């Protein structure tokens, strides 16, 4: 099954390690530093069109999404076929 994260990006659900909220990351210096380093190293793909509300961590990449982390979490829990397979 796949997770739709916005802007026509689909990720295999089995590859998702973590879904995080962008607002909460601003409070942690370590998290900010982690994302800055990931951006410098080219590990971030911004699917949010500059309006990131959440991030999705996989083994190799961090995706920024305009969809809220709570909505993405609900999509991860959906039963296959219940809503178009997402």
C-alpha positions as CSV (number, residue, x, y, z in Angstrom):
1,X,0.0,0.0,0.0
2,X,1.0,3.6,-0.5
3,X,0.8,6.8,1.4
4,X,-0.1,10.0,-0.6
5,X,1.9,12.8,0.9
6,X,0.8,15.6,-1.5
7,X,1.9,17.0,-4.9
8,X,1.4,13.6,-6.6
9,X,4.0,11.9,-4.4
10,X,3.2,8.4,-3.1
11,X,5.5,6.5,-0.7
12,X,5.3,2.8,0.1
13,X,3.8,2.6,3.6
14,X,6.4,0.0,4.6
15,X,9.2,2.5,3.9
16,X,7.8,5.1,6.4
17,X,9.9,5.2,9.6
18,X,8.4,8.4,11.1
19,X,5.9,11.1,10.5
20,X,6.6,14.3,12.3
21,X,5.0,17.7,12.8
22,X,7.0,20.7,11.5
23,X,5.8,23.0,14.3
24,X,7.1,20.7,17.0
25,X,10.5,20.4,15.4
26,X,11.2,24.1,15.8
27,X,11.3,23.7,19.6
28,X,14.2,21.2,19.5
29,X,17.7,22.4,18.5
30,X,18.9,18.9,17.8
31,X,16.0,18.3,15.4
32,X,16.6,21.6,13.6
33,X,20.3,20.7,13.3
34,X,19.4,17.2,12.0
35,X,17.1,18.7,9.3
36,X,19.7,21.4,8.3
37,X,22.4,18.7,7.9
38,X,20.0,16.5,5.9
39,X,19.2,19.5,3.6
40,X,22.9,20.2,3.1
41,X,23.6,16.6,2.3
42,X,20.7,16.5,-0.2
43,X,18.5,14.0,1.7
44,X,15.3,16.2,1.7
45,X,12.7,16.3,-1.0
46,X,10.2,19.1,-0.5
47,X,6.7,18.1,-1.8
48,X,5.1,20.9,0.1
49,X,5.5,23.7,-2.4
50,X,7.1,25.8,0.4
51,X,4.2,25.2,2.8
52,X,5.6,22.3,4.9
53,X,3.3,21.1,7.8
54,X,4.9,17.7,8.3
55,X,7.9,15.6,7.4
56,X,8.1,11.9,6.6
57,X,11.3,10.1,7.4
58,X,12.3,7.0,5.4
59,X,15.6,5.0,5.5
60,X,17.1,7.2,2.8
61,X,15.1,10.4,2.4
62,X,13.1,13.0,4.3
63,X,10.0,14.3,2.6
64,X,8.4,17.6,3.5
65,X,4.6,17.6,3.0
66,X,1.9,20.2,3.1
67,X,-0.5,17.7,4.6
68,X,-0.7,17.7,8.4
69,X,1.0,14.9,10.4
70,X,-2.4,13.9,11.9
71,X,-3.9,13.4,8.5
72,X,-0.9,11.4,7.3
73,X,-1.2,9.2,10.4
74,X,-4.9,8.5,9.6
75,X,-3.9,7.6,6.1
76,X,-1.3,5.2,7.4
77,X,-4.0,3.4,9.5
78,X,-6.6,3.1,6.7
79,X,-7.7,-0.3,5.7
80,X,-6.7,-1.1,2.1
81,X,-9.5,-0.4,-0.4
82,X,-11.5,1.6,2.1
83,X,-10.8,5.0,0.5
84,X,-9.3,4.3,-2.9
85,X,-6.5,2.3,-1.4
86,X,-4.6,5.1,0.3
